[in-house]
Amino acid sequence: MKRVLAAHGRIDVLVNNAGVGVLGYLDELEADDVERVYATNVVAVTDLTRLVLPGMRARGGGAVVMISSVARTAMMRSSGAGD
């Protein structure tokens, strides 16, 4: 974030387009896999959005675009955690 601000002065648009998933039955997944999915799909999105909002508010505008996946709708019952 600091590097982007140093190079460009401000952030007008944030596109949250990260996402990971883990295949397998939920009760067979490792806790580390579930934590990685949560960290990427929830925590990273929340943290980045939280970091850009003060500057956007101070300038009176900006945009945060959330992109989600439709992959979950095409997955099998054993798709596990993610998307």
C-alpha positions in Angstrom: 0.0 0.0 0.0 2.8 2.4 0.9 4.6 1.7 -2.4 1.4 2.4 -4.4 0.7 5.6 -2.5 4.3 6.8 -2.9 4.2 6.1 -6.7 0.7 7.4 -7.4 -0.2 9.7 -4.6 -3.7 8.1 -4.0 -5.9 5.2 -4.6 -9.2 5.9 -6.4 -10.3 2.4 -7.1 -9.7 -0.9 -5.2 -10.7 -4.1 -7.0 -10.9 -7.1 -4.7 -10.5 -10.0 -7.0 -8.6 -12.6 -4.9 -10.0 -15.9 -4.0 -8.9 -19.4 -3.2 -10.7 -22.7 -2.5 -9.9 -26.2 -1.3 -11.4 -29.3 -2.7 -12.5 -32.1 -0.5 -15.1 -33.0 2.2 -15.1 -30.3 4.9 -14.5 -32.8 7.7 -11.4 -34.1 5.9 -9.8 -30.7 5.3 -6.8 -29.6 7.3 -7.3 -26.6 9.6 -4.4 -24.8 7.7 -6.3 -25.2 4.4 -9.5 -23.7 5.9 -7.5 -20.8 7.5 -5.8 -20.0 4.2 -9.1 -19.8 2.4 -10.6 -17.6 5.1 -7.4 -15.4 5.2 -7.5 -14.8 1.5 -11.3 -14.6 0.8 -12.3 -12.6 3.9 -9.4 -11.2 5.9 -7.4 -9.8 2.9 -10.4 -8.2 1.3 -11.5 -6.6 4.6 -8.0 -5.4 5.4 -7.3 -3.8 2.0 -10.7 -2.2 1.9 -10.2 -0.8 5.5 -6.9 0.6 4.4 -8.2 2.5 1.3 -11.4 3.9 2.8 -9.9 6.8 4.9 -8.2 8.3 1.8 -11.4 7.9 -0.3 -13.5 9.5 2.4 -11.0 12.4 2.8 -11.2 13.1 -1.0 -15.0 12.7 -1.1 -15.1 9.6 -3.3 -13.6 6.5 -4.7 -14.8 3.0 -5.6 -14.4 -0.5 -4.1 -15.3 -3.3 -6.5 -15.9 -6.7 -5.0 -15.6 -9.6 -7.5 -16.8 -13.0 -6.4 -16.7 -16.4 -8.1 -19.5 -18.4 -9.6 -17.2 -21.5 -9.5 -19.0 -22.6 -6.3 -22.3 -23.1 -8.2 -20.5 -25.5 -10.6 -18.7 -27.5 -7.9 -19.6 -30.9 -6.7 -21.0 -31.6 -3.3 -17.5 -32.4 -2.0 -16.1 -29.0 -2.9 -15.1 -28.2 0.7 -14.1 -24.7 1.7 -13.8 -21.6 -0.4 -15.4 -19.6 -3.2 
